[in-house]
Amino acid sequence: MELKSVCVYCGSSVGERPEYLGEARRFGRLLAERGIRLVYGGASVGLMGAVADAALAAGGEVIGVIPQALVAKEIAHSGLTELRVTASMHERKARMAELSDGFVALPGGIGTFEELFEAWTWAQLGIHHKPCALLNVAGYYDRLVAFLEHAAAEGFMRRLHRSMLLVARQPEELLEVFAAYRPPEVETWVRADES
């Protein structure tokens, strides 16, 4: 698939390891170098600000989407190609999804998890057919991936749906996986004999 725009979810802090910040910057730079527009949460701080600043410094296009209530709390970025301010979190997530051809979670907290899981759920339900992925920097998501495997083994997630969340350790690898992504045919997510 052709990637023109990628949505990145990530922390409003930089975390405890220097690798998190380094890889956020590298990913932002890589997107710009490949002519892929960055769509993200619009903040100037943490990994959010780092990925945006790196993309901008490399000549990339960056669109931030932030709800009015968070403009001051997340410290909205004033130097973006475009900053879109929404009325609510729901509108923010919908706008980011509309603007993007794929979704990537870098290290982050509960907001990052929630946003990625919603995008992944929408893919499972067939609301969109865009790839969703974890950029597993320094093994940050290892335990989450193990838990998702557990959920599938315990019968609460079909293997097909688990496979829809891609995992990569390097930004270049992630973009290669995205480029090769073909959405599976998903007609239903629960069989009658499972209810």
Backbone as CSV, one residue per row, in Angstrom:
resi,resn,N_x,N_y,N_z,CA_x,CA_y,CA_z,C_x,C_y,C_z
1,MET,0.834,-1.192,0.000,0.000,0.000,0.000,0.875,1.250,0.000
2,GLU,0.342,2.322,-0.542,1.088,3.574,-0.574,0.844,4.349,0.707
3,LEU,1.934,4.721,1.351,1.844,5.488,2.594,2.132,6.953,2.308
4,LYS,1.111,7.776,2.427,1.305,9.211,2.266,1.339,9.907,3.615
5,SER,0.701,9.271,4.610,0.532,9.919,5.906,0.465,8.862,7.001
6,VAL,1.236,9.044,8.065,1.244,8.096,9.180,0.907,8.821,10.469
7,CYS,-0.005,8.227,11.222,-0.380,8.748,12.537,0.516,8.107,13.587
8,VAL,1.135,8.942,14.419,2.013,8.447,15.475,1.414,8.806,16.833
9,TYR,1.230,7.784,17.656,0.815,7.961,19.045,2.051,7.744,19.910
10,CYS,2.279,8.603,20.891,3.434,8.425,21.769,3.310,9.321,22.987
11,GLY,4.254,9.176,23.912,4.182,9.840,25.201,4.387,11.344,25.161
12,SER,3.749,12.017,26.116,3.983,13.453,26.312,5.153,13.655,27.277
13,SER,5.792,12.558,27.668,7.065,12.608,28.397,8.080,11.825,27.557
14,VAL,9.350,11.898,27.943,10.382,11.223,27.146,10.765,9.859,27.708
15,GLY,10.256,9.504,28.882,10.583,8.212,29.456,11.944,8.201,30.124
16,GLU,12.342,7.034,30.589,13.558,6.885,31.384,14.787,6.495,30.590
17,ARG,14.603,6.023,29.365,15.746,5.555,28.583,16.027,6.501,27.424
18,PRO,17.283,6.790,27.159,17.608,7.684,26.036,17.190,7.116,24.682
19,GLU,17.059,5.799,24.588,16.654,5.182,23.325,15.271,5.647,22.880
20,TYR,14.383,5.892,23.835,13.024,6.315,23.481,13.059,7.631,22.710
21,LEU,13.788,8.586,23.229,13.899,9.883,22.575,14.638,9.759,21.244
22,GLY,15.719,8.992,21.239,16.503,8.824,20.019,15.703,8.198,18.891
23,GLU,14.939,7.172,19.201,14.163,6.496,18.159,12.967,7.330,17.712
24,ALA,12.379,8.127,18.615,11.297,9.028,18.202,11.829,10.032,17.189
25,ARG,13.002,10.577,17.475,13.616,11.524,16.533,13.950,10.837,15.208
26,ARG,14.481,9.635,15.293,14.859,8.914,14.071,13.632,8.600,13.227
27,PHE,12.537,8.244,13.885,11.316,7.926,13.143,10.749,9.176,12.469
28,GLY,10.728,10.295,13.181,10.258,11.540,12.582,11.087,11.933,11.368
29,ARG,12.395,11.807,11.506,13.314,12.139,10.407,13.083,11.193,9.219
30,LEU,12.917,9.911,9.498,12.706,8.922,8.441,11.414,9.201,7.668
31,LEU,10.348,9.551,8.387,9.090,9.874,7.714,9.300,11.036,6.742
32,ALA,9.968,12.071,7.224,10.212,13.247,6.379,11.060,12.887,5.162
33,GLU,12.118,12.115,5.371,13.012,11.736,4.275,12.295,10.925,3.205
34,ARG,11.271,10.183,3.621,10.518,9.358,2.667,9.282,10.071,2.133
35,GLY,9.125,11.332,2.496,7.989,12.105,1.998,6.659,11.697,2.589
36,ILE,6.689,11.143,3.788,5.464,10.711,4.466,5.080,11.760,5.506
37,ARG,3.881,12.252,5.407,3.382,13.260,6.338,3.152,12.638,7.715
38,LEU,3.557,13.350,8.750,3.330,12.930,10.131,2.046,13.572,10.651
39,VAL,1.177,12.739,11.209,-0.006,13.204,11.917,0.169,12.755,13.360
40,TYR,0.006,13.664,14.304,0.209,13.291,15.707,-0.627,14.207,16.594
41,GLY,-0.475,14.070,17.898,-1.342,14.739,18.861,-1.127,16.215,19.100
42,GLY,-0.184,16.843,18.421,-0.071,18.295,18.442,0.710,18.932,19.574
43,ALA,1.312,18.128,20.458,2.046,18.695,21.593,3.497,19.013,21.227
44,SER,4.085,19.907,22.023,5.487,20.292,21.802,6.423,19.608,22.794
45,VAL,5.891,18.764,23.667,6.680,18.159,24.735,6.793,16.646,24.556
46,GLY,7.739,16.049,25.283,7.900,14.609,25.314,8.281,14.021,23.967
47,LEU,7.958,12.736,23.796,8.232,12.080,22.528,7.387,12.696,21.418
48,MET,6.216,13.216,21.793,5.361,13.859,20.799,6.093,15.032,20.140
49,GLY,6.646,15.892,20.951,7.379,17.028,20.414,8.622,16.610,19.664
50,ALA,9.298,15.560,20.157,10.536,15.099,19.527,10.302,14.559,18.124
51,VAL,9.278,13.749,17.950,9.014,13.182,16.630,8.615,14.285,15.655
52,ALA,7.826,15.240,16.129,7.410,16.357,15.273,8.595,17.245,14.899
53,ASP,9.406,17.610,15.889,10.557,18.475,15.629,11.533,17.837,14.646
54,ALA,11.748,16.531,14.785,12.677,15.840,13.889,12.145,15.809,12.463
55,ALA,10.847,15.573,12.319,10.247,15.574,10.983,10.333,16.962,10.362
56,LEU,10.027,17.984,11.141,10.094,19.359,10.637,11.515,19.747,10.240
57,ALA,12.486,19.380,11.089,13.889,19.717,10.812,14.393,19.066,9.532
58,ALA,13.797,17.919,9.183,14.195,17.207,7.966,13.346,17.629,6.764
59,GLY,12.547,18.684,6.941,11.753,19.207,5.829,10.416,18.544,5.617
60,GLY,9.950,17.791,6.620,8.692,17.076,6.485,7.468,17.915,6.796
61,GLU,6.322,17.378,6.409,5.033,17.991,6.711,4.486,17.358,7.985
62,VAL,4.047,18.193,8.924,3.553,17.692,10.208,2.225,18.360,10.534
63,ILE,1.213,17.526,10.756,-0.094,18.023,11.171,-0.355,17.556,12.599
64,GLY,-0.603,18.497,13.491,-0.960,18.190,14.864,-2.454,18.346,15.050
65,VAL,-3.043,17.444,15.833,-4.477,17.503,16.114,-4.641,17.428,17.625
66,ILE,-5.219,18.464,18.202,-5.287,18.546,19.653,-6.639,19.128,20.075
67,PRO,-7.263,18.561,21.114,-8.520,19.148,21.590,-8.265,20.453,22.346
68,GLN,-9.208,21.352,22.273,-9.076,22.655,22.923,-8.695,22.522,24.391
69,ALA,-9.276,21.543,25.081,-9.032,21.371,26.516,-7.583,21.021,26.827
70,LEU,-6.844,20.518,25.840,-5.458,20.109,26.074,-4.434,21.072,25.474
71,VAL,-4.875,22.131,24.853,-3.935,23.067,24.223,-2.911,23.565,25.235
72,ALA,-3.366,23.931,26.431,-2.442,24.415,27.470,-1.776,23.261,28.214
73,LYS,-2.540,22.194,28.538,-1.993,21.077,29.316,-0.894,20.326,28.588
74,GLU,-1.086,20.077,27.284,-0.081,19.334,26.514,0.883,20.287,25.803
75,ILE,0.703,21.562,26.016,1.570,22.589,25.424,1.610,22.436,23.902
76,ALA,0.559,22.922,23.248,0.421,22.797,21.799,1.652,23.344,21.074
77,HIS,2.059,22.628,20.045,3.231,22.992,19.246,2.865,24.156,18.331
78,SER,3.652,25.207,18.364,3.334,26.406,17.573,4.052,26.457,16.228
79,GLY,4.921,25.465,15.946,5.712,25.543,14.721,5.392,24.490,13.677
80,LEU,4.200,23.919,13.733,3.844,22.837,12.819,3.426,23.356,11.450
81,THR,3.399,22.457,10.486,2.843,22.785,9.183,1.394,23.221,9.361
82,GLU,0.687,22.482,10.221,-0.712,22.802,10.513,-1.071,22.252,11.885
83,LEU,-1.780,23.048,12.679,-2.301,22.591,13.970,-3.814,22.707,13.908
84,ARG,-4.467,21.572,14.074,-5.938,21.556,14.067,-6.418,21.376,15.501
85,VAL,-7.255,22.279,15.950,-7.801,22.229,17.301,-9.233,21.728,17.214
86,THR,-9.522,20.662,17.977,-10.848,20.058,17.949,-11.613,20.369,19.235
87,ALA,-12.903,20.080,19.196,-13.750,20.346,20.354,-13.650,19.249,21.409
88,SER,-13.254,18.044,21.011,-13.248,16.919,21.952,-12.175,15.903,21.579
89,MET,-11.916,14.975,22.517,-10.994,13.876,22.254,-11.538,12.975,21.151
90,HIS,-12.850,12.731,21.154,-13.450,11.882,20.124,-13.210,12.465,18.740
91,GLU,-13.417,13.779,18.624,-13.186,14.442,17.343,-11.706,14.393,16.969
92,ARG,-10.843,14.544,17.958,-9.392,14.471,17.697,-9.023,13.136,17.077
93,LYS,-9.462,12.044,17.702,-9.094,10.720,17.217,-9.674,10.434,15.835
94,ALA,-10.912,10.864,15.618,-11.536,10.664,14.312,-10.795,11.457,13.241
95,ARG,-10.410,12.691,13.537,-9.698,13.521,12.571,-8.331,12.922,12.254
96,MET,-7.617,12.442,13.284,-6.314,11.821,13.057,-6.447,10.583,12.171
97,ALA,-7.499,9.803,12.402,-7.727,8.595,11.602,-8.020,8.948,10.150
98,GLU,-8.816,9.984,9.942,-9.150,10.409,8.581,-7.916,10.848,7.808
99,LEU,-6.990,11.484,8.497,-5.810,12.061,7.851,-4.695,11.054,7.595
100,SER,-4.833,9.827,8.091,-3.711,8.882,8.119,-3.956,7.623,7.313
101,ASP,-2.857,7.067,6.806,-2.892,5.793,6.079,-2.438,4.621,6.944
102,GLY,-1.984,4.899,8.163,-1.542,3.863,9.084,-1.306,4.470,10.447
103,PHE,-1.207,3.603,11.465,-1.108,4.042,12.852,0.055,3.345,13.545
104,VAL,0.875,4.122,14.243,2.060,3.589,14.921,2.084,4.093,16.353
105,ALA,2.340,3.186,17.296,2.548,3.589,18.691,4.021,3.460,19.023
106,LEU,4.641,4.574,19.384,5.952,4.589,20.000,5.723,4.432,21.497
107,PRO,6.761,4.337,22.316,6.530,4.250,23.753,5.648,5.396,24.255
108,GLY,4.781,5.056,25.172,3.871,6.035,25.747,3.091,5.414,26.883
109,GLY,2.133,6.151,27.385,1.326,5.703,28.514,-0.097,5.373,28.109
110,ILE,-1.003,5.573,29.028,-2.378,5.111,28.835,-3.055,5.756,27.637
111,GLY,-2.769,7.038,27.370,-3.354,7.680,26.200,-2.882,7.042,24.912
112,THR,-1.602,6.719,24.847,-1.030,6.049,23.672,-1.689,4.691,23.475
113,PHE,-1.816,3.930,24.570,-2.424,2.596,24.480,-3.863,2.709,23.969
114,GLU,-4.608,3.623,24.571,-6.031,3.767,24.239,-6.207,4.148,22.773
115,GLU,-5.409,5.075,22.295,-5.542,5.521,20.906,-5.202,4.403,19.932
116,LEU,-4.110,3.683,20.181,-3.743,2.587,19.282,-4.775,1.475,19.332
117,PHE,-5.223,1.120,20.534,-6.186,0.031,20.645,-7.501,0.378,19.953
118,GLU,-7.899,1.638,19.993,-9.113,2.027,19.282,-8.916,1.882,17.774
119,ALA,-7.784,2.353,17.251,-7.510,2.222,15.817,-7.471,0.749,15.410
120,TRP,-6.863,-0.085,16.250,-6.788,-1.524,15.978,-8.183,-2.150,16.017
121,THR,-8.999,-1.755,16.976,-10.371,-2.250,17.065,-11.153,-1.881,15.812
122,TRP,-10.987,-0.649,15.338,-11.678,-0.225,14.123,-11.246,-1.077,12.933
123,ALA,-9.967,-1.451,12.880,-9.488,-2.333,11.807,-10.139,-3.702,11.930
124,GLN,-10.217,-4.223,13.154,-10.831,-5.524,13.392,-12.292,-5.520,12.930
125,LEU,-12.986,-4.430,13.174,-14.395,-4.326,12.819,-14.618,-3.971,11.354
126,GLY,-13.528,-3.700,10.628,-13.656,-3.357,9.221,-14.040,-1.909,8.973
127,ILE,-13.949,-1.064,9.996,-14.254,0.356,9.838,-13.193,1.015,8.961
128,HIS,-11.966,0.544,9.056,-10.913,0.957,8.135,-10.042,-0.258,7.835
129,HIS,-9.175,-0.133,6.841,-8.303,-1.234,6.419,-6.843,-0.789,6.439
130,LYS,-6.507,0.023,7.419,-5.172,0.600,7.530,-4.345,-0.188,8.541
131,PRO,-3.037,-0.282,8.336,-2.196,-1.031,9.278,-2.022,-0.310,10.609
132,CYS,-1.879,-1.108,11.651,-1.625,-0.617,13.010,-0.381,-1.328,13.526
133,ALA,0.496,-0.592,14.204,1.760,-1.209,14.619,2.302,-0.626,15.904
134,LEU,3.100,-1.430,16.571,3.916,-1.004,17.706,5.347,-0.847,17.212
135,LEU,5.972,0.302,17.479,7.412,0.437,17.287,8.019,0.098,18.645
136,ASN,8.515,-1.119,18.743,8.911,-1.700,20.031,10.339,-1.286,20.397
137,VAL,10.497,-0.018,20.712,11.805,0.565,21.025,12.354,-0.033,22.323
138,ALA,13.559,-0.568,22.270,14.251,-1.111,23.448,13.389,-2.127,24.208
139,GLY,12.547,-2.858,23.471,11.704,-3.876,24.096,10.573,-3.324,24.945
140,TYR,10.250,-2.039,24.783,9.226,-1.408,25.629,7.904,-2.179,25.614
141,TYR,7.526,-2.704,24.461,6.224,-3.368,24.349,6.300,-4.891,24.464
142,ASP,7.441,-5.452,24.857,7.571,-6.911,24.944,6.486,-7.548,25.804
143,ARG,6.231,-6.986,26.978,5.246,-7.592,27.881,3.824,-7.437,27.347
144,LEU,3.565,-6.337,26.652,2.247,-6.168,26.048,2.040,-7.206,24.946
145,VAL,3.046,-7.406,24.109,2.942,-8.399,23.046,2.726,-9.789,23.645
146,ALA,3.442,-10.101,24.716,3.256,-11.396,25.386,1.838,-11.526,25.928
147,PHE,1.299,-10.440,26.493,-0.071,-10.494,27.003,-1.077,-10.698,25.867
148,LEU,-0.860,-10.062,24.732,-1.770,-10.231,23.604,-1.735,-11.672,23.097
149,GLU,-0.559,-12.274,23.099,-0.455,-13.694,22.742,-1.239,-14.549,23.740
150,HIS,-1.156,-14.187,25.021,-1.913,-14.883,26.067,-3.412,-14.744,25.825
151,ALA,-3.866,-13.536,25.486,-5.286,-13.307,25.226,-5.771,-14.173,24.070
152,ALA,-4.938,-14.309,23.037,-5.304,-15.162,21.904,-5.319,-16.633,22.323
153,ALA,-4.313,-17.059,23.086,-4.238,-18.456,23.539,-5.423,-18.815,24.428
154,GLU,-5.933,-17.842,25.180,-7.058,-18.081,26.082,-8.413,-17.938,25.393
155,GLY,-8.406,-17.644,24.108,-9.652,-17.611,23.349,-10.417,-16.301,23.396
156,PHE,-9.784,-15.232,23.868,-10.463,-13.944,23.916,-10.104,-13.054,22.729
157,MET,-9.248,-13.550,21.866,-8.869,-12.822,20.665,-8.545,-13.854,19.594
158,ARG,-9.087,-13.683,18.422,-8.770,-14.605,17.339,-7.350,-14.325,16.844
159,ARG,-6.664,-15.367,16.422,-5.292,-15.228,15.920,-5.236,-14.242,14.750
160,LEU,-6.250,-14.267,13.921,-6.298,-13.348,12.795,-6.270,-11.900,13.281
161,HIS,-7.046,-11.621,14.325,-7.090,-10.260,14.858,-5.781,-9.889,15.544
162,ARG,-5.173,-10.840,16.228,-3.866,-10.572,16.845,-2.845,-10.223,15.782
163,SER,-2.911,-10.914,14.656,-1.926,-10.686,13.597,-2.091,-9.324,12.932
164,MET,-3.210,-8.672,13.144,-3.450,-7.359,12.542,-2.646,-6.260,13.227
165,LEU,-2.167,-6.513,14.445,-1.291,-5.542,15.114,0.149,-5.936,14.825
166,LEU,0.799,-5.156,14.001,2.163,-5.439,13.580,3.146,-4.952,14.641
167,VAL,4.298,-5.588,14.703,5.322,-5.214,15.685,6.668,-5.153,14.979
168,ALA,7.398,-4.057,15.189,8.735,-3.907,14.609,9.635,-3.224,15.631
169,ARG,10.922,-3.530,15.567,11.881,-2.937,16.500,12.614,-1.727,15.920
170,GLN,12.621,-1.597,14.594,13.334,-0.506,13.932,12.370,0.269,13.041
171,PRO,12.523,1.592,12.958,11.632,2.386,12.103,11.618,1.936,10.642
172,GLU,12.783,1.607,10.088,12.839,1.180,8.691,12.052,-0.112,8.491
173,GLU,12.219,-1.033,9.434,11.491,-2.307,9.376,9.993,-2.052,9.435
174,LEU,9.581,-1.138,10.289,8.161,-0.845,10.432,7.569,-0.332,9.122
175,LEU,8.276,0.577,8.458,7.757,1.111,7.195,7.734,0.051,6.100
176,GLU,8.678,-0.886,6.125,8.653,-2.000,5.171,7.441,-2.892,5.411
177,VAL,7.152,-3.172,6.671,5.998,-3.995,7.031,4.709,-3.283,6.618
178,PHE,4.653,-1.981,6.834,3.483,-1.202,6.410,3.300,-1.280,4.894
179,ALA,4.387,-1.104,4.157,4.301,-1.098,2.695,3.786,-2.427,2.158
180,ALA,4.099,-3.526,2.841,3.685,-4.861,2.404,2.329,-5.277,2.978
181,TYR,1.741,-4.463,3.829,0.518,-4.853,4.545,-0.669,-5.039,3.596
182,ARG,-1.350,-6.149,3.772,-2.603,-6.413,3.076,-3.621,-6.774,4.148
183,PRO,-4.688,-6.008,4.293,-5.642,-6.296,5.363,-6.314,-7.646,5.152
184,PRO,-6.495,-8.397,6.224,-7.165,-9.689,6.096,-8.658,-9.498,5.853
185,GLU,-9.268,-10.509,5.282,-10.723,-10.494,5.117,-11.346,-10.879,6.453
186,VAL,-12.051,-9.937,7.054,-12.670,-10.182,8.352,-14.167,-9.988,8.201
187,GLU,-14.912,-11.109,8.230,-16.362,-11.016,8.070,-17.062,-10.862,9.416
188,THR,-16.567,-11.566,10.420,-17.156,-11.472,11.754,-16.059,-11.713,12.764
189,TRP,-16.248,-11.259,13.988,-15.199,-11.447,14.985,-15.575,-12.454,16.061
190,VAL,-16.830,-12.924,16.040,-17.251,-13.961,16.982,-18.069,-14.981,16.209
191,ARG,-17.700,-16.253,16.347,-18.493,-17.325,15.716,-19.655,-17.683,16.630
192,ALA,-20.728,-18.185,16.033,-21.926,-18.523,16.809,-21.627,-19.552,17.888
193,ASP,-20.694,-20.473,17.633,-20.373,-21.500,18.628,-19.527,-20.991,19.777
194,GLU,-19.097,-19.697,19.700,-18.273,-19.121,20.763,-19.119,-18.299,21.738
195,SER,-20.358,-18.010,21.376,-21.160,-17.124,22.224,-21.824,-17.852,23.364
